[in-house]
C-alpha cells in the first residue's frame, strides 16, 4: 500500500505524521451452539449481573479522571452498562433458551444495536457505544483482557474500523497524534473527541484497516486524506507543523504592529478549547458543523442554543460566524436535496438561499438573537460568493436581521478579482485559501494526488490574495484569512505583506505562527510579498519568501 493516498472525511483539522498502530480487534463472537443446563443457568445469570456492575464501576472510575467531552461520553457508556433493560434481556435469554452468559449479552447487544441504527441520525452512532459495552461485559465474564487503545511510548496514528467512546476518551494525555477510522461520521465519538483534543482525524476511510501496522502515515484532517508511506520530507513537514508552541494571546510583529491571531472552530467544545489556547477570538465559526447529523432543518431556538455555546467562550471578543457552508464535501440533507454531478461547482454555501431563502433568514435571525444574549462581538459572513450582487443581497439581509458587521468569504477567483467592488457593500472579507486554491487551479482539494496544485504557495493563488489585500488597504477595511494557509508560519508573514490583517487557524498552530511573526517586521513582510508576486512556481515563491524574511 506504499505511496497510496486514501480519502475519507476530515472531521478534525490539522496534519500529523507517525507510524500506524491498529486497534485490537473486537472479541470473537461467542459460540451460538452451546446450551447451558437448566441447573446451571442461575450461575450464568449471576455472571452477567456481576460483570455489568464491574464494567459500570470501571467506567465510573475512568469518568471521574476525565474532563470535558471525554467525561460526558464515558458517563453515557457507564449508564449504558448499568441499563437494567440490557441486563434483564440478557438474563432472560439465559433462563428461557439456555444461552451462555457471553452469548446472551452478545445477542442482546445486537438487538439493541439494530434498534438504534433504525433511528438514524445521531442515535445511529450510539451503535459503537453498545458494541463497546458488550465487549467489556463479555471480557469480564470470560475473564480475558479487553481490547482497546494500545499504550505506546512514541507518537502513533491510531487506525481502527471504528472507535468506541471509552477508546476515544482514553486518548487524552497519550501519544496518539491522529485518528483514522474506516467507519464513523462527523458527529461520531471519534470526531468529537479528536476535535476536543485538537488532533487530526479522518473517518470513513475505505481500506483503512488494510494499512499495515508500523507503516508511516500522514493524516490531513483538513483535506480528509491519509498518505501511506509518504516521502521523508513530507513527514518532516507534518511533524514540525504538529508541534504545539505556547501562545501568550497576542499576535505582534517585531516592530510592534498587531496582527490578530484567531481560531477556527466548529462548535462550543472547540470554542472552549480555543479560548483556553488564548486565541484572540474566532475567525471562522463553521456553523454547519453543529448540524451535520440533522436530516431536518434546525429550529431558530435550536440554532440560538448552538451559537450561544460558541459566543459565550469569547465574551467581549470577536467571533466571525460563517453561514451554512453546506454542499460539496459537507452535504446537509435539509439543504442539499438534489444529487449533483459536480457539487463543488453547484448549489453550495450562499447559493442554497436561491432555493431555500427561509433557511438563510432563519439562521441570520437566530444569530442575531444569540448575539443579543451574549457579549461577544459578532460578525457574520457568507461563503461561496462570486458576484457583487450576491454580496450586496447578503449584506442587506444580514443587516435587516439586526447584524451590524457583515462580510463575505473570498473563495472564488471572481470574488478576489472583484474584492474592491465587494468591499464597497460589505464591512470585511475573509479569504478561504483552501477553496480559493481549488477553484483557481481547477483541482479537487479532496484528491490527495493533486496536493501539489492545492497549495496556497501557488503564484496564481498568492496574486489573487494580493488583489484582495490591496482592496482592503484601499478602503481601510479588514481582510482576514481563515484557510489552512494561515497556520503556515512562513506564509503567515507573506500574507501580512499582501494586506491580510488577521489570521485564523487551528488553535494548535497559534504559538508557532505568533513566534514566526514576532521575528519579522512589517517591512520584511512587505518585501516577502513583493518577492512572491514575482515568482513563477510554488517552489520559487517559497524560496523568495524565505530569502526576503531572512534578509538575504
C-alpha positions as CSV (number, residue, x, y, z in Angstrom):
1,X,0.0,0.0,0.0
2,X,3.1,2.2,-0.1
3,X,2.5,5.5,-1.8
4,X,-1.3,5.2,-1.6
5,X,-3.5,8.2,-0.8
6,X,-6.7,7.1,0.9
7,X,-9.6,9.5,1.1
8,X,-12.3,9.9,3.8
9,X,-14.0,12.7,5.7
10,X,-11.8,15.1,7.6
11,X,-13.6,15.8,10.9
12,X,-10.8,17.4,12.9
13,X,-8.4,19.8,11.4
14,X,-4.6,19.7,11.2
15,X,-1.8,17.4,9.9
16,X,0.3,14.8,11.7
17,X,2.6,12.1,10.7
18,X,3.6,9.0,12.7
19,X,3.6,5.2,12.4
20,X,0.3,3.3,12.3
21,X,-0.9,1.3,15.2
22,X,-4.0,-0.8,14.7
23,X,-6.7,-1.0,17.4
24,X,-7.1,-4.6,18.7
25,X,-9.9,-6.4,17.0
26,X,-13.2,-6.9,18.9
27,X,-13.8,-10.1,20.9
28,X,-14.8,-13.2,18.9
29,X,-18.5,-13.9,18.7
30,X,-19.4,-16.4,21.4
31,X,-20.4,-19.9,20.2
32,X,-24.2,-19.9,19.5
33,X,-24.3,-23.7,19.6
34,X,-23.6,-24.0,23.3
35,X,-26.6,-24.6,25.7
36,X,-26.5,-24.3,29.4
37,X,-28.2,-27.0,31.5
38,X,-31.2,-25.8,33.5
39,X,-29.4,-26.4,36.8
40,X,-26.5,-24.1,35.8
41,X,-28.5,-21.2,34.4
42,X,-28.7,-19.1,37.5
43,X,-24.9,-19.2,37.8
44,X,-24.8,-17.7,34.2
45,X,-27.3,-15.1,35.2
46,X,-25.2,-14.1,38.2
47,X,-22.1,-13.8,35.9
48,X,-24.0,-11.3,33.7
49,X,-25.2,-9.2,36.6
50,X,-21.7,-9.1,38.3
51,X,-19.9,-8.4,35.0
52,X,-22.3,-5.4,34.3
53,X,-21.6,-4.0,37.7
54,X,-17.9,-4.4,37.3
55,X,-17.9,-2.7,33.9
56,X,-20.0,0.2,35.2
57,X,-17.5,0.6,38.1
58,X,-14.6,0.6,35.7
59,X,-16.2,3.3,33.5
60,X,-17.2,5.3,36.6
61,X,-13.5,5.5,37.6
62,X,-12.5,6.5,34.1
63,X,-15.2,9.1,34.1
64,X,-14.0,10.7,37.3
65,X,-10.5,11.0,35.8
66,X,-11.7,12.5,32.5
67,X,-12.7,16.1,31.6
68,X,-14.9,17.9,29.1
69,X,-16.3,15.9,26.2
70,X,-14.5,12.7,27.2
71,X,-16.1,12.8,30.7
72,X,-19.6,13.2,29.2
73,X,-19.1,10.4,26.7
74,X,-17.7,8.0,29.3
75,X,-20.5,8.7,31.6
76,X,-23.0,7.9,28.9
77,X,-21.3,4.5,28.4
78,X,-21.4,3.9,32.2
79,X,-25.1,4.5,32.2
80,X,-25.5,2.0,29.3
81,X,-23.5,-0.7,31.2
82,X,-25.9,0.0,34.1
83,X,-29.0,-0.2,31.9
84,X,-31.4,-2.7,33.7
85,X,-33.1,-3.5,30.3
86,X,-29.9,-4.7,28.8
87,X,-29.2,-6.9,31.8
88,X,-32.8,-8.1,32.0
89,X,-32.9,-9.0,28.3
90,X,-29.6,-10.9,28.5
91,X,-30.6,-12.9,31.7
92,X,-33.9,-13.7,30.1
93,X,-32.1,-15.4,27.2
94,X,-30.1,-17.5,29.7
95,X,-33.2,-18.6,31.6
96,X,-35.5,-19.2,28.7
97,X,-33.2,-20.5,26.0
98,X,-30.1,-21.7,27.9
99,X,-27.8,-19.3,26.2
100,X,-24.4,-18.9,27.8
101,X,-23.8,-15.6,29.7
102,X,-21.4,-14.4,27.0
103,X,-23.8,-15.4,24.1
104,X,-26.8,-13.9,25.8
105,X,-25.0,-10.5,26.2
106,X,-23.9,-10.7,22.5
107,X,-27.4,-11.3,21.2
108,X,-29.0,-8.7,23.4
109,X,-26.5,-6.1,22.4
110,X,-27.0,-7.0,18.7
111,X,-30.8,-6.4,19.1
112,X,-30.2,-3.0,20.8
113,X,-27.7,-2.0,18.2
114,X,-30.2,-2.7,15.4
115,X,-32.8,-0.7,17.2
116,X,-30.6,2.5,17.4
117,X,-29.4,2.1,13.8
118,X,-33.0,2.1,12.7
119,X,-33.5,5.5,14.4
120,X,-30.8,7.1,12.1
121,X,-29.0,10.4,12.7
122,X,-27.1,10.9,15.9
123,X,-28.8,7.9,17.6
124,X,-27.4,5.5,15.0
125,X,-23.9,6.5,16.0
126,X,-24.7,5.1,19.5
127,X,-24.2,1.6,18.0
128,X,-20.4,1.9,18.7
129,X,-21.3,2.6,22.4
130,X,-23.3,-0.6,22.6
131,X,-20.6,-2.7,21.0
132,X,-18.1,-1.3,23.4
133,X,-20.1,-2.1,26.5
134,X,-20.9,-5.5,25.1
135,X,-17.3,-6.4,24.6
136,X,-16.4,-5.1,28.1
137,X,-19.1,-7.2,29.8
138,X,-18.2,-10.3,27.8
139,X,-14.5,-9.8,28.6
140,X,-15.4,-9.6,32.2
141,X,-17.5,-12.8,32.0
142,X,-14.8,-14.7,30.2
143,X,-12.0,-13.2,32.4
144,X,-10.0,-12.1,29.3
145,X,-8.2,-8.8,28.6
146,X,-10.4,-6.2,27.0
147,X,-9.2,-4.9,23.5
148,X,-8.6,-1.2,23.5
149,X,-6.2,1.7,22.7
150,X,-2.7,0.4,23.0
151,X,-0.1,2.1,25.1
152,X,3.0,3.4,23.2
153,X,6.0,5.5,24.4
154,X,6.4,7.1,20.9
155,X,3.8,9.1,18.8
156,X,1.5,7.0,16.7
157,X,-1.6,7.2,14.4
158,X,-4.4,5.0,15.7
159,X,-6.2,3.1,12.9
160,X,-9.4,1.3,13.5
161,X,-12.7,0.1,12.0
162,X,-14.4,2.5,14.4
163,X,-13.7,3.8,17.9
164,X,-15.9,3.3,21.0
165,X,-16.4,6.2,23.4
166,X,-14.1,4.6,26.0
167,X,-11.4,4.2,23.4
168,X,-11.5,7.8,22.2
169,X,-11.7,9.1,25.7
170,X,-8.6,7.1,26.7
171,X,-6.6,9.1,24.2
172,X,-6.4,12.2,26.4
173,X,-2.8,12.6,27.6
174,X,-1.4,9.8,25.5
175,X,0.9,9.7,22.5
176,X,-1.7,9.4,19.8
177,X,-1.3,12.2,17.3
178,X,-4.0,11.4,14.8
179,X,-7.0,9.1,14.2
180,X,-8.1,7.2,11.1
181,X,-11.2,5.1,11.0
182,X,-13.0,3.0,8.3
183,X,-16.4,3.9,9.7
184,X,-17.8,6.9,11.6
185,X,-19.3,10.2,10.7
186,X,-18.9,13.9,11.6
187,X,-20.7,13.5,14.9
188,X,-19.2,10.2,15.9
189,X,-17.2,10.0,19.1
190,X,-14.1,9.8,17.1
191,X,-14.9,13.2,15.6
192,X,-16.0,14.8,18.9
193,X,-13.0,13.7,20.9
194,X,-10.5,14.4,18.2
195,X,-11.7,17.9,17.9
196,X,-11.7,18.4,21.7
197,X,-8.1,17.0,21.9
198,X,-7.0,19.1,18.9
199,X,-5.6,16.2,17.0
200,X,-6.3,15.5,13.2
201,X,-8.9,12.8,12.4
202,X,-10.2,11.3,9.1
203,X,-13.2,9.0,9.2
204,X,-15.0,6.9,6.6
205,X,-11.7,5.9,5.1
206,X,-12.2,2.9,2.8
207,X,-9.5,0.3,3.2
208,X,-8.1,1.9,6.4
209,X,-7.9,-1.5,8.2
210,X,-5.8,-2.8,5.4
211,X,-3.0,-0.4,6.4
212,X,0.0,-2.4,7.8
213,X,0.9,-1.8,11.5
214,X,4.1,0.3,11.5
215,X,3.5,2.0,8.2
216,X,4.3,5.7,8.1
217,X,1.1,7.7,7.8
218,X,0.5,11.4,7.1
219,X,-3.0,12.3,8.2
220,X,-4.5,15.6,6.9
221,X,-7.7,16.4,8.7
222,X,-8.4,19.4,6.5
223,X,-8.3,17.6,3.2
224,X,-9.6,14.3,4.6
225,X,-6.7,12.3,3.3
226,X,-4.3,9.6,4.6
227,X,-1.0,9.2,2.8
228,X,0.7,5.8,3.3
229,X,4.5,5.8,3.5
230,X,4.9,9.4,2.1
231,X,8.3,11.0,1.4
232,X,10.6,11.8,4.4
233,X,10.3,15.5,3.6
234,X,6.5,15.3,3.8
235,X,6.7,13.5,7.1
236,X,9.2,16.1,8.5
237,X,7.0,19.0,7.4
238,X,3.9,17.5,9.0
239,X,5.8,16.6,12.2
240,X,7.1,20.2,12.5
241,X,3.5,21.5,12.0
242,X,2.2,19.4,14.8
243,X,4.5,20.7,17.5
244,X,2.5,22.9,19.9
245,X,4.2,26.1,20.8
246,X,2.7,28.1,23.8
247,X,0.8,31.2,22.8
248,X,0.6,34.3,25.0
249,X,-2.6,35.6,23.5
250,X,-1.2,38.4,21.3
251,X,0.0,38.4,17.7
252,X,2.5,41.2,17.1
253,X,5.3,41.8,14.6
254,X,8.9,42.7,15.7
255,X,8.1,46.4,15.1
256,X,5.0,46.3,17.4
257,X,2.3,46.1,14.7
258,X,-0.6,44.0,15.8
259,X,-1.9,41.1,13.8
260,X,-4.9,39.4,15.3
261,X,-4.5,35.6,15.7
262,X,-7.8,33.9,15.8
263,X,-9.2,30.3,15.9
264,X,-11.3,28.2,13.6
265,X,-14.0,26.3,15.5
266,X,-17.0,24.1,14.7
267,X,-18.9,24.2,18.0
268,X,-19.0,25.0,21.7
269,X,-16.4,22.4,22.8
270,X,-13.9,23.6,20.2
271,X,-14.6,27.3,21.2
272,X,-13.9,26.5,24.8
273,X,-10.6,24.8,23.8
274,X,-9.7,27.7,21.6
275,X,-10.3,30.2,24.4
276,X,-8.1,28.0,26.7
277,X,-5.4,28.3,24.0
278,X,-5.6,32.1,24.3
279,X,-6.9,32.7,20.8
280,X,-7.7,36.4,20.4
281,X,-11.2,35.5,19.1
282,X,-12.8,33.3,16.4
283,X,-12.0,34.0,12.8
284,X,-14.2,31.2,11.5
285,X,-17.2,29.5,13.2
286,X,-18.3,26.8,10.9
287,X,-22.0,26.7,11.8
288,X,-22.7,23.7,9.6
289,X,-20.7,21.5,12.0
290,X,-23.4,22.0,14.6
291,X,-26.0,20.3,12.4
292,X,-24.2,17.7,10.3
293,X,-26.2,14.9,11.8
294,X,-29.6,16.5,11.0
295,X,-32.0,15.4,8.3
296,X,-34.3,18.3,9.0
297,X,-33.5,22.0,9.4
298,X,-32.8,23.1,13.0
299,X,-35.3,25.5,14.5
300,X,-34.4,29.0,15.3
301,X,-34.3,28.2,19.0
302,X,-32.0,25.2,18.4
303,X,-29.7,27.4,16.4
304,X,-29.7,30.1,19.1
305,X,-28.6,27.5,21.7
306,X,-25.8,26.2,19.5
307,X,-24.5,29.6,18.6
308,X,-24.6,30.9,22.2
309,X,-22.3,28.0,23.2
310,X,-19.6,29.4,21.0
311,X,-20.2,33.1,21.7
312,X,-20.1,32.5,25.5
313,X,-16.5,31.3,25.2
314,X,-15.3,34.7,23.9
315,X,-17.0,37.5,25.9
316,X,-16.1,40.9,24.6
317,X,-14.0,39.4,21.7
318,X,-14.6,39.0,18.0
319,X,-16.4,35.9,16.7
320,X,-16.8,35.7,12.9
321,X,-19.7,33.4,12.1
322,X,-19.9,31.8,8.6
323,X,-23.4,31.0,7.5
324,X,-24.1,27.4,6.4
325,X,-21.5,26.1,4.0
326,X,-23.4,23.1,3.1
327,X,-22.7,21.2,-0.1
328,X,-19.7,19.6,-1.8
329,X,-17.8,17.7,0.9
330,X,-20.3,18.7,3.7
331,X,-23.8,18.0,2.3
332,X,-26.8,18.6,4.6
333,X,-30.0,16.7,3.8
334,X,-32.2,19.6,4.6
335,X,-30.1,22.0,2.5
336,X,-28.8,19.9,-0.4
337,X,-31.7,17.7,-1.5
338,X,-30.5,17.0,-5.1
339,X,-27.7,14.9,-6.2
340,X,-25.3,16.9,-8.3
341,X,-22.7,15.6,-10.8
342,X,-20.2,18.4,-9.7
343,X,-21.3,19.5,-6.2
344,X,-18.1,21.7,-5.7
345,X,-19.4,23.9,-8.5
346,X,-23.1,23.5,-7.7
347,X,-25.6,24.8,-5.1
348,X,-23.4,25.2,-2.0
349,X,-22.8,27.9,0.5
350,X,-24.8,31.1,-0.1
351,X,-26.3,29.7,-3.3
352,X,-28.5,27.5,-1.1
353,X,-30.5,30.7,-0.4
354,X,-31.6,30.6,-4.0
355,X,-33.6,27.5,-3.3
356,X,-34.3,27.9,0.4
357,X,-34.3,31.6,1.3
358,X,-36.0,30.9,4.6
359,X,-33.1,28.7,5.7
360,X,-30.7,31.7,5.5
361,X,-33.2,34.1,7.0
362,X,-33.8,31.8,10.0
363,X,-30.1,31.4,10.5
364,X,-29.5,35.2,10.5
365,X,-32.4,35.7,12.9
366,X,-31.0,33.0,15.2
367,X,-27.5,34.5,15.1
368,X,-28.9,38.0,15.9
369,X,-30.8,36.6,18.9
370,X,-27.7,34.7,20.1
371,X,-25.6,37.8,19.7
372,X,-28.0,39.9,21.7
373,X,-27.9,37.3,24.5
374,X,-24.1,37.2,24.7
375,X,-21.3,39.8,24.9
376,X,-19.1,38.5,22.1
377,X,-18.5,40.9,19.2
378,X,-20.3,39.1,16.4
379,X,-19.6,39.4,12.7
380,X,-21.3,37.3,10.0
381,X,-20.0,36.3,6.6
382,X,-21.4,34.3,3.7
383,X,-19.4,31.5,1.9
384,X,-19.2,30.9,-1.8
385,X,-19.8,34.4,-3.0
386,X,-18.9,35.2,-6.6
387,X,-20.5,38.5,-7.5
388,X,-21.1,42.0,-6.1
389,X,-24.8,41.4,-6.4
390,X,-24.6,38.3,-4.1
391,X,-22.5,40.3,-1.6
392,X,-25.0,43.2,-1.6
393,X,-28.0,41.0,-1.2
394,X,-26.4,39.0,1.7
395,X,-25.4,42.3,3.4
396,X,-28.9,43.7,3.1
397,X,-30.5,40.5,4.6
398,X,-28.0,40.3,7.4
399,X,-28.4,43.9,8.4
400,X,-32.2,43.6,8.2
401,X,-31.9,40.8,10.7
402,X,-30.1,43.1,13.1
403,X,-26.5,42.1,12.4
404,X,-24.3,45.2,12.0
405,X,-20.9,43.9,10.8
406,X,-21.3,41.9,7.6
407,X,-18.7,40.3,5.3
408,X,-18.2,37.7,2.7
409,X,-15.6,35.0,2.0
410,X,-13.2,35.2,-0.9
411,X,-13.1,31.6,-2.1
412,X,-13.6,32.1,-5.8
413,X,-11.2,33.9,-8.3
414,X,-14.2,36.1,-9.2
415,X,-14.5,37.4,-5.6
416,X,-10.8,38.1,-5.4
417,X,-10.8,40.0,-8.7
418,X,-13.9,42.0,-7.5
419,X,-12.7,42.5,-4.0
420,X,-12.6,46.3,-4.2
421,X,-16.1,46.5,-5.5
422,X,-17.3,43.9,-3.0
423,X,-15.8,46.0,-0.1
424,X,-18.0,48.9,-1.2
425,X,-21.0,46.9,0.0
426,X,-19.7,44.9,2.9
427,X,-17.5,45.6,6.0
428,X,-14.8,43.0,5.6
429,X,-13.7,40.0,3.6
430,X,-12.1,36.7,4.8
431,X,-10.1,34.6,2.4
432,X,-10.7,30.8,2.4
433,X,-7.4,29.7,0.9
434,X,-8.4,26.0,0.7
435,X,-11.3,26.7,-1.8
436,X,-9.5,29.6,-3.4
437,X,-6.7,27.2,-4.4
438,X,-9.2,24.6,-5.5
439,X,-11.1,26.9,-7.8
440,X,-8.0,28.8,-9.1
441,X,-6.1,25.6,-10.1
442,X,-9.2,23.6,-11.1
443,X,-8.1,20.8,-8.7
444,X,-10.4,18.9,-6.4
445,X,-9.0,19.6,-2.9
446,X,-10.2,16.2,-1.7
447,X,-7.8,14.3,-4.1
448,X,-4.5,13.8,-2.4
449,X,-2.8,13.1,-5.7
450,X,-3.5,16.8,-6.7
451,X,-2.0,18.1,-3.5
452,X,0.8,20.0,-5.3
453,X,-1.9,22.0,-7.1
454,X,-3.9,22.7,-4.0
455,X,-1.0,24.6,-2.5
456,X,-1.5,28.2,-1.2
457,X,2.0,28.9,-2.3
458,X,0.9,28.6,-6.0
459,X,1.7,32.0,-7.6
460,X,-1.8,32.4,-9.0
461,X,-3.3,32.0,-5.6
462,X,-0.9,34.4,-4.0
463,X,-1.7,37.0,-6.6
464,X,-5.4,36.7,-6.0
465,X,-4.8,37.1,-2.3
466,X,-2.7,40.2,-3.1
467,X,-5.7,41.6,-5.0
468,X,-8.0,41.2,-2.1
469,X,-5.3,42.6,0.3
470,X,-4.9,45.7,-1.9
471,X,-8.6,46.2,-1.9
472,X,-8.7,46.1,1.9
473,X,-5.9,48.7,2.1
474,X,-7.7,50.9,-0.5
475,X,-10.8,51.0,1.7
476,X,-9.1,50.6,5.0
477,X,-11.2,47.6,5.8
478,X,-10.2,44.2,7.4
479,X,-9.0,41.3,5.2
480,X,-8.7,38.0,7.1
481,X,-7.5,34.5,6.2
482,X,-9.3,31.5,7.6
483,X,-7.9,28.7,5.4
484,X,-5.1,26.4,6.3
485,X,-2.6,28.9,4.8
486,X,-2.9,31.0,8.0
487,X,-1.3,28.2,10.0
488,X,1.9,28.1,8.0
489,X,4.4,30.3,9.9
490,X,6.4,31.4,6.9
491,X,3.3,32.0,4.7
492,X,1.7,34.0,7.6
493,X,4.3,36.7,7.2
494,X,3.8,36.8,3.4
495,X,0.0,37.1,3.9
496,X,0.6,40.1,6.2
497,X,2.7,41.7,3.5
498,X,-0.1,41.0,1.0
499,X,-2.5,43.1,3.1
500,X,-4.0,40.5,5.4
501,X,-4.9,42.0,8.8
502,X,-5.9,38.8,10.8
503,X,-5.1,35.1,10.6
504,X,-7.4,32.3,11.8
505,X,-6.3,28.7,12.3
506,X,-6.4,25.6,14.4
507,X,-5.6,26.6,18.0
508,X,-2.6,24.3,18.0
509,X,-0.9,26.5,15.4
510,X,-1.3,29.8,17.2
511,X,2.0,29.7,19.1
512,X,4.1,28.7,16.0
513,X,2.6,31.5,13.9
514,X,3.0,34.1,16.7
515,X,6.6,33.2,17.2
516,X,7.3,33.5,13.5
517,X,5.6,36.9,13.2
518,X,7.4,38.2,16.3
519,X,10.7,37.7,14.4
520,X,9.8,39.9,11.4
521,X,8.9,43.5,10.8
522,X,6.2,44.9,8.6
523,X,8.9,46.0,6.1
524,X,10.2,42.4,5.9
525,X,6.6,41.1,5.3
526,X,6.1,43.7,2.6
527,X,9.4,42.7,0.9
528,X,8.4,39.0,1.1
529,X,5.0,39.8,-0.5
530,X,6.7,41.7,-3.4
531,X,9.1,38.8,-3.9
532,X,6.4,36.1,-4.1
533,X,4.3,38.1,-6.5
534,X,7.2,37.9,-9.0
535,X,7.5,34.1,-8.6
536,X,6.6,31.7,-11.4
537,X,6.3,28.5,-9.4
538,X,5.3,27.5,-5.8
539,X,8.9,26.4,-5.1
540,X,10.1,29.8,-6.4
541,X,7.6,31.6,-4.1
542,X,8.7,29.6,-1.0
543,X,12.4,30.3,-1.8
544,X,11.8,34.0,-2.5
545,X,9.8,34.4,0.8
546,X,12.5,32.7,2.8
547,X,15.2,34.9,1.4
548,X,13.2,38.1,1.9
549,X,12.3,37.2,5.5
550,X,15.8,36.2,6.4
551,X,17.3,39.4,5.0
552,X,19.4,37.6,2.4
